[in-house]
């Protein structure tokens, strides 16, 4: 079935989460982050969750019943979907003990050469105080799915200037064959193209692929280490486009560019030298 642009503006499912140390530690383990701030829950002041944990809160909203019904695509068409970009603005740190509420709105639907693109605005707030925690803009493409109606865009993320300079650090990260499975369970984000080879091949992929948000999160991990003094609370925004696949069992390379006015450009390259995350920008405070 085609995607219908009339779905733009639709409100999506609401996800309520009581944040625990277990959830924070599991996500940190899923992105292989054992830094003290996110992994030593005996440290003075306790831990905070990696900021990238926001995607765990957002997944049930993006993939919920209302989202699937609003756009009009079948389950088979949704399985062919790929995450195209993630742009998250971090208003405050996520800590164990917080009660969090995440809501979503379909902000745009349009045609692309690859298929139907949907942009979703996701808002996470502290349910007790009402204060904002994270605002994300997540886009996905349902490959080979047609769009019915005129392209529509109701809202978009705040402008983000390009941050490009000389590469000042290059980090190689081996992605274990089992990492998509670990990330799936630790982040509680399941799509069978990441863990079940039969499904991935049937969807036209060469193999299971690492989640785009996992690759994005690994880049964020390196930004926090290199540019935030290891303090996750200093990461204020993380944006990246997912433009090539990462096949687990290979090594990726994260290149960090020279910071400029608090903006750090980055690119993640896959084992074939293709930009798996391109136009990456992190804002640090």
C-alpha positions as a printed Julia matrix, in Angstrom:
285×3 Matrix{Float64}:
  0.0     0.0    0.0
  1.23    3.54  -0.62
  2.01    6.08   2.12
 -0.58    8.85   2.44
  0.55   12.44   3.0
 -2.77   13.12   4.74
 -1.14   11.48   7.76
  1.06   14.55   8.31
  0.16   16.17  11.61
 -1.03   12.9   13.14
 -0.31   12.37  16.81
  1.4     9.09  17.63
  1.52    6.72  20.57
  2.65    7.96  23.99
  5.47    6.13  25.76
  5.82    6.44  29.54
  9.04    5.14  31.1
 10.22    5.0   34.7
 13.96    5.43  34.22
 16.19    2.97  36.08
 19.91    2.34  36.42
 19.34   -1.0   34.72
 18.02    0.67  31.56
 20.87    3.19  31.5
 23.54    0.55  32.06
 22.05   -1.77  29.44
 22.08    0.93  26.79
 25.66    1.88  27.64
 26.65   -1.78  27.28
 24.83   -1.94  23.93
 27.09    0.77  22.51
 30.18   -0.62  24.27
 30.53    2.46  26.49
 32.13    1.61  29.82
 33.15    5.15  30.78
 32.56    5.94  34.44
 29.86    8.55  33.88
 27.5     6.02  32.28
 28.74    2.66  33.58
 29.93    3.02  37.2
 26.72    3.25  39.21
 28.77    3.32  42.44
 30.41    6.62  41.53
 29.67    9.75  43.56
 26.48   11.26  42.21
 25.54    8.08  40.36
 25.37    7.59  36.62
 23.5     9.33  33.85
 22.28    7.58  30.74
 24.18    8.12  27.51
 22.28   10.96  25.79
 21.81    8.67  22.79
 19.51    6.55  25.0
 16.73    8.85  23.81
 16.19    6.58  20.81
 15.05    3.8   23.16
 12.32    6.09  24.45
 11.35    7.13  20.94
 11.21    3.74  19.21
  7.83    2.65  20.68
  6.37    5.96  19.46
  7.84    5.82  15.94
  6.98    2.13  15.59
  3.7     2.17  17.51
  0.17    1.27  16.46
 -0.84    4.84  15.63
  2.25    5.41  13.47
  1.66    2.23  11.48
 -2.0     3.0   11.0
 -1.68    6.7   10.17
  0.67    6.41   7.2
 -1.13    3.39   5.77
  1.79    1.09   4.96
  1.58   -2.66   5.46
  3.8    -4.49   7.94
  5.83   -5.93   5.06
  6.46   -2.43   3.69
  7.52   -1.18   7.1
 10.07   -3.98   7.44
 11.71   -2.58   4.3
 12.04    0.76   6.04
 15.42    2.18   6.97
 16.29    4.97   9.37
 17.51    7.93   7.28
 18.58   10.52   9.86
 18.54   11.32  13.56
 18.76   14.81  15.03
 18.46   14.96  18.81
 18.59   18.07  21.01
 19.43   17.3   24.65
 17.88   19.75  27.1
 18.95   17.93  30.26
 20.58   14.67  31.27
 18.52   11.49  31.63
 18.98   10.07  35.14
 17.71    6.99  36.97
 14.62    7.9   38.99
 13.12   10.17  36.35
  9.65    9.54  34.98
  9.7    10.25  31.27
  6.96   10.77  28.72
  7.66   10.67  24.98
  5.17   11.85  22.36
  5.41   12.15  18.61
  3.9    13.92  15.62
  4.33   13.15  11.93
  5.91   16.37  10.7
  6.47   15.62   7.0
  5.86   13.0    4.3
  7.43   13.24   0.87
  8.71   11.28  -2.09
 12.33   10.34  -2.54
 14.06    8.3   -5.22
 14.35    5.43  -2.74
 10.74    5.5   -1.5
  8.43    7.23   0.96
 10.16    9.47   3.53
  8.5    10.26   6.85
  9.83   12.84   9.33
  8.68   12.51  12.92
  9.09   15.05  15.72
  9.58   13.36  19.09
  9.4    15.14  22.42
 10.5    13.65  25.74
  9.6    15.49  28.94
 10.05   14.97  32.65
  6.57   13.77  33.59
  6.91   15.12  37.14
  8.05   18.66  36.29
  6.95   19.02  32.67
 10.46   20.19  31.77
 11.83   19.22  28.34
 14.44   16.47  28.26
 15.03   15.65  24.57
 13.59   16.86  21.27
 14.37   14.64  18.29
 13.68   14.72  14.59
 13.78   11.24  13.12
 13.37   10.46   9.43
 12.85    7.08   7.8
 12.46    5.83   4.26
 10.19    2.94   3.29
 12.05    1.63   0.27
 10.08    1.25  -2.98
  6.87    2.51  -1.36
  4.85    5.08  -3.31
  3.34    8.25  -1.86
 -0.26    9.36  -2.37
 -0.95   13.09  -2.22
  1.22   16.17  -2.49
  4.47   16.21  -0.52
  3.88   17.99   2.76
  6.13   19.45   5.46
  4.5    20.99   8.52
  7.57   21.52  10.67
 11.3    20.88  10.64
 14.25   20.95  13.01
 16.06   24.17  13.94
 18.74   25.15  11.47
 22.14   23.61  12.09
 25.17   25.24  10.48
 27.74   23.04   8.83
 30.72   22.24  11.01
 33.65   21.27   8.87
 37.35   21.64   9.46
 40.46   19.53   9.42
 40.18   16.0   10.75
 41.84   16.08  14.16
 41.19   12.52  15.3
 40.4     9.21  13.63
 39.15    6.25  15.66
 38.74    2.69  14.41
 35.97    0.65  16.08
 35.47   -3.03  15.48
 31.77   -3.92  15.25
 31.35   -7.51  16.5
 29.11   -9.81  14.52
 26.78  -10.04  17.52
 26.53   -6.29  18.14
 23.17   -5.8   16.34
 21.74   -8.48  18.64
 23.24   -6.87  21.75
 22.08   -3.41  20.7
 18.6    -4.7   19.88
 18.14   -6.13  23.37
 20.0    -3.42  25.31
 18.25   -0.56  23.51
 14.96   -2.46  23.18
 14.82   -1.55  19.49
 13.87   -4.51  17.32
 13.67   -4.69  13.56
 14.45   -8.15  12.13
 16.65   -6.76   9.35
 19.25   -6.14  12.06
 19.25   -9.58  13.63
 17.66  -12.15  11.31
 19.66  -12.79   8.17
 16.8   -14.5    6.37
 14.63  -11.41   6.78
 17.44   -9.06   5.79
 18.16  -10.98   2.59
 14.46  -11.14   1.71
 14.3    -7.35   2.14
 17.05   -6.96  -0.47
 19.93   -6.34   1.93
 23.29   -8.1    1.6
 23.3    -9.21   5.24
 22.04   -8.09   8.62
 23.05   -4.47   9.17
 23.88   -2.47  12.27
 21.16   -0.07  13.36
 21.73    3.46  12.12
 21.17    4.73  15.64
 23.87    2.38  16.93
 26.4     3.78  14.46
 25.24    7.32  15.36
 25.56    6.48  19.05
 29.11    5.17  18.62
 30.05    8.47  16.98
 28.43   10.33  19.87
 30.43    8.21  22.3
 33.65    9.36  20.66
 32.54   13.01  20.62
 31.83   12.84  24.36
 35.22   11.25  25.04
 37.25   13.6   22.86
 35.35   16.89  23.06
 33.3    16.8   26.29
 35.94   15.61  28.73
 33.99   12.39  29.13
 30.94   14.25  30.48
 27.79   13.15  28.57
 25.84   16.11  29.96
 27.95   18.43  27.8
 26.58   16.94  24.57
 23.76   19.28  23.54
 22.83   18.03  20.07
 23.75   15.12  17.82
 22.82   14.97  14.15
 23.7    12.56  11.39
 22.43   11.2    8.08
 22.54    7.44   7.56
 23.89    7.03   4.05
 25.55    3.61   3.87
 25.25    0.24   5.6
 27.48   -1.18   8.3
 27.8    -4.96   8.11
 28.73   -6.38  11.54
 32.0    -8.24  11.81
 33.9    -5.32  10.27
 35.66   -2.16  11.4
 34.24    1.34  11.09
 36.2     4.58  11.3
 34.98    7.71  13.11
 36.62   10.94  11.98
 36.23   13.98  14.21
 36.78   17.43  12.78
 38.28   20.44  14.5
 35.68   22.03  16.83
 34.42   25.5   15.92
 32.22   27.58  18.24
 31.06   24.45  20.05
 30.25   22.54  16.87
 32.1    19.33  16.01
 31.77   17.8   12.58
 32.1    14.05  12.21
 31.83   11.26   9.65
 31.59    7.51  10.15
 32.98    5.31   7.38
 32.07    1.66   6.88
 34.43   -1.15   5.95
 34.18   -0.19   2.25
 35.15    3.42   2.89
 31.6     4.68   2.34
 30.14    7.33   4.66
 27.74    5.36   6.87
 26.95    8.51   8.86
 27.5    11.67   6.83
 27.23   15.39   7.56
 27.47   14.58  11.26
 27.38   17.54  13.63
 27.58   17.56  17.41
 27.05   20.63  19.57
 28.92   20.58  22.85
 28.72   22.87  25.85
